[in-house]
Amino acid sequence: MTSFDDAQDGLRQAREDREPDELVRAVEATLFAAEEPMSAEAISAHLGGADVREALKVLAAHYEKRGIRLVESGRRWQFQTAPDLAHLLRREREQARRLSRAATEVLAIIAYHEPVSRAEIEAIRGVQTSSGTLDVLIEAGWVRIAGRREVPGRPVIFATTPDFLTHFGLGSRKDLPGIDEMKAAGLLDPVDDALDDLIEQRASEAEQEVEGAGEELDEAQLPPESLA
């Protein structure tokens, strides 16, 4: 009987190892039915305050090599198609939403320098930015109004949204391409470089003014013999 009981216990343990616990199943169902990505805190609140962090790790590992994956982006979790299978789900006629070059530049500047005001965006780009460009980015859900800067005039400042991270497959802003890559693509002119160029230009102009004033002074001085 002992050997039979041991066998039963072994089968029961094997079954438990294969089957997910109720919390994992509840988290899986919650995310599957969600209309948008959910944070761990939101999932926990939906499930009565349960600690769901370990359940999320279990699910992410379970779906790691399957056709759909559980991914975290911008501290929010969602199911999405495995990247290597995306070609199977593309429609024959795609209507890609393309941003204008101006909108792409503005989006890159906001992503790297947020929160940033419209005046600061224009200072980096070197040209005026129309309100329509920012409206397009806000309508797309990639940029949001983050408040006002506490300086005279209290200008509105802009920042990216969690949807921006999700759309471009970024876990956080730390995953953005390097500055050198953006500069090579002509999408970003760092503030520091622009400021250094401006300081160098102003210094050169000031030096030329001093030299010009010195030459005028030399020409205006009378020769010593004229004072006799």
Phi, psi and omega in degrees: 000327182297316180295324178294317178297320179297321179295319179297316179298321179295318178295319180296318180294320179296322179295320180293325179293328181281326187267132178291153179284173186295325180294319178299316179296321180294319178295317179300314180294321180298314181290324180295324183271351184291141180277345180210163179304148183236143174281163178299325180294321180293320178296316180299315180297323180292331183256030173075027177085014180293148176281109188256003186298315180292322179297322178295320178296319179298315180294318180299319178292322181296320184266005188303322184246020181262180182292333172240153182231153173260117185235153176251128179218123182062034180066020176235145185253145177199157172273140175211159182295142176301133184306324183286352179252004184301327183294338180283343186250358180289139176283153182296330180239102181262145175242087183288139179268111184255138177270149173291165179299320180298316180295322179296318179296315181296317179298317179296318180296316180297317182297322184271339186238008186300149354282144186221144181269168179297321179296322179291323176299315181294325179295323180286317182285332182084005179220163178290148178247121181288152178296333179297326179296314178293324178299320179299317182291324178291318179296325178290345179086013183262341181230144179227159173280121187260005180126208179227144178281136184277070175223167178308131182093341179042065182293150175292140177243150186240151178213166178279168182246166173301329178296328177298314179297317181296314183298321183263010175066038181254136176285325178199178180292343177294340181273002179297152177301156180294158180302319181298322179295319180292321178295320179298328179276356179075023184258349186209132175242101187304147181300318183300316179296317180297320181292318179298318178298319181294316180297318180296320179296315180296321180295319179295318179295319179296319180296319179295322179295319179295316179298319180295320179294323179294320179294319179296323180293319178298320181290331183279341182287139179276151177291154183301322183295338182285346181272352183288000000 
